[in-house]
Every structure is written in structure tokens, then in C-alpha cells.
């Protein structure tokens, strides 16, 4: 049986990058569900690593807001420090059509949804990237700001998805050698 071409709407591990934006000590402490946020960002990063998806970590003014939280240090080997709210310039990516790796799907996680995540997403969209917001791995201090930001992002063309949906799209098939590990990761995640 011939392979069926997959929808470009699905996430492909060979086309994806994860950007974890500003999950830092003082910012997380200000989030109503900071512990849950860190656990969810950690889950997404573990799934990305399992699927071979590159991970980038940014820090907004770390001298004042502290470093990336301890639970994510292993993913923050090359922490990118910034003052601008959008991380796009810091990441230094060219437009999607000339990305040397062909990775034009950018999955964003972190804080705050209505500030740094939104501005990074809008800039990436303007450069031609396909942007996804991992809705359960982003946060704002106020729920209203979060909801309006997600609506603006959707209206602008970003995809809003859950981290587990993204991970299983990367996996694609139960025949994948890493399927069992991803299934265990999902099972151990519990309800949130």
C-alpha cells in the first residue's frame, strides 16, 4: 500500500522547532498556575526531545527576572537573553523559505501569552513561518489577557493546539520506535 501524503496542517518532527519563552523564576511565581505551567512546558520539551525536535529557550532580562526555572535547566543549555519582547530577532531565523533545515513549524510555549509569546508569534508569522501555540503550555497572569491573546493569535493565522496533540502528530504512527515512550509520557502526565 502506498504511503499517503500527510496534511500540511499536521505537525511534522522534521519541520518543527520548539521555542520556550521566558519561563523564569520571577515570571513563573507571578502566574496563578505556575507549577502546572512548568510541568506542561517540561512535558512538551520531553516529547520534543523524544521526537528529535530542536528546542530553543529564551530569557527576558534575566538579571531582574531570574534564570529559567530549575525544572527546565537541562533544555536551556544555550539560553538566549533578550530585552525586546519578541524573541524572533534574537533567534536570528531567516524567512521560512530559506530556512536551511526546512523547519518552518514553530511551536511556542512560555510566558506571558499576551506579551512575549504573542509578539514572537506575530513576527514569525510575518516572516512566513507556520506558528503553533501550545495552549496548555502558555500562561498570563490574568485569564482575560490569555484568552484575548489566544483569540488574536488564531485570528492572525497561528494554530492553537494542545501539547499532547502536537506530540502525537510528531509521532505519526504507533509503529514508531519511540511510540511506547511517548505513550508512557502521556499516561504519566495525568489529568490537567
GIHU-V352256 format. One record per residue. N is the residue number from 1. OMEGA is omega in degrees with one decimal (none if undefined). Layout:
N;OMEGA + N;OMEGA
This chain:
1;-177.9 + 2;177.4 + 3;178.4 + 4;178.2 + 5;-177.7 + 6;179.2 + 7;175.0 + 8;176.9 + 9;179.0 + 10;177.5 + 11;179.6 + 12;-177.2 + 13;-179.5 + 14;-178.2 + 15;-169.8 + 16;168.0 + 17;174.4 + 18;174.9 + 19;177.3 + 20;-172.0 + 21;164.1 + 22;176.2 + 23;-172.1 + 24;-173.1 + 25;-175.8 + 26;178.6 + 27;179.7 + 28;179.6 + 29;-179.6 + 30;-178.7 + 31;179.3 + 32;179.9 + 33;-175.5 + 34;-179.9 + 35;178.2 + 36;178.1 + 37;-178.7 + 38;178.6 + 39;-179.4 + 40;176.9 + 41;177.4 + 42;179.8 + 43;179.2 + 44;179.5 + 45;176.6 + 46;179.0 + 47;178.8 + 48;179.5 + 49;178.9 + 50;-177.6 + 51;178.6 + 52;179.9 + 53;179.9 + 54;-179.1 + 55;175.8 + 56;-178.5 + 57;177.0 + 58;176.0 + 59;176.9 + 60;176.4 + 61;-175.4 + 62;178.5 + 63;-178.5 + 64;-174.6 + 65;179.0 + 66;-179.3 + 67;171.0 + 68;-176.9 + 69;-175.7 + 70;-177.6 + 71;-179.7 + 72;-177.0 + 73;-175.8 + 74;178.1 + 75;-174.2 + 76;-178.8 + 77;178.3 + 78;-179.3 + 79;-179.5 + 80;-176.8 + 81;-176.4 + 82;170.5 + 83;177.4 + 84;-178.9 + 85;176.0 + 86;178.9 + 87;-172.2 + 88;-179.0 + 89;179.2 + 90;-178.6 + 91;173.3 + 92;-179.2 + 93;173.5 + 94;175.0 + 95;-173.0 + 96;-174.8 + 97;179.7 + 98;177.3 + 99;-174.8 + 100;178.7 + 101;-176.2 + 102;-179.1 + 103;-178.1 + 104;175.8 + 105;-178.3 + 106;178.5 + 107;-178.2 + 108;175.2 + 109;174.7 + 110;-173.7 + 111;-23.5 + 112;-174.9 + 113;-173.8 + 114;-179.6 + 115;-172.9 + 116;179.0 + 117;-178.5 + 118;-177.8 + 119;176.0 + 120;-179.9 + 121;-179.1 + 122;179.1 + 123;177.8 + 124;176.5 + 125;179.3 + 126;178.1 + 127;177.1 + 128;177.9 + 129;171.3 + 130;-171.9 + 131;174.7 + 132;173.7 + 133;175.0 + 134;-168.6 + 135;179.7 + 136;178.1 + 137;172.9 + 138;-179.6 + 139;170.0 + 140;178.9 + 141;179.9 + 142;-178.4 + 143;-178.9 + 144;177.1 + 145;179.6 + 146;-176.3 + 147;178.4 + 148;179.0 + 149;179.0 + 150;177.9 + 151;177.8 + 152;-179.5 + 153;177.5 + 154;-179.8 + 155;-178.9 + 156;176.8 + 157;175.6 + 158;175.0 + 159;175.0 + 160;-177.1 + 161;173.7 + 162;-178.1 + 163;179.7 + 164;176.8 + 165;178.8 + 166;-177.0 + 167;-179.9 + 168;171.4 + 169;174.7 + 170;-176.6 + 171;175.2 + 172;-174.0 + 173;176.2 + 174;177.8 + 175;179.6 + 176;179.8 + 177;-179.4 + 178;-176.5 + 179;-178.4 + 180;179.9 + 181;178.2 + 182;177.6 + 183;178.1 + 184;176.7 + 185;179.4 + 186;-179.8 + 187;-178.3 + 188;-179.4 + 189;-178.5 + 190;-178.8 + 191;173.8 + 192;none
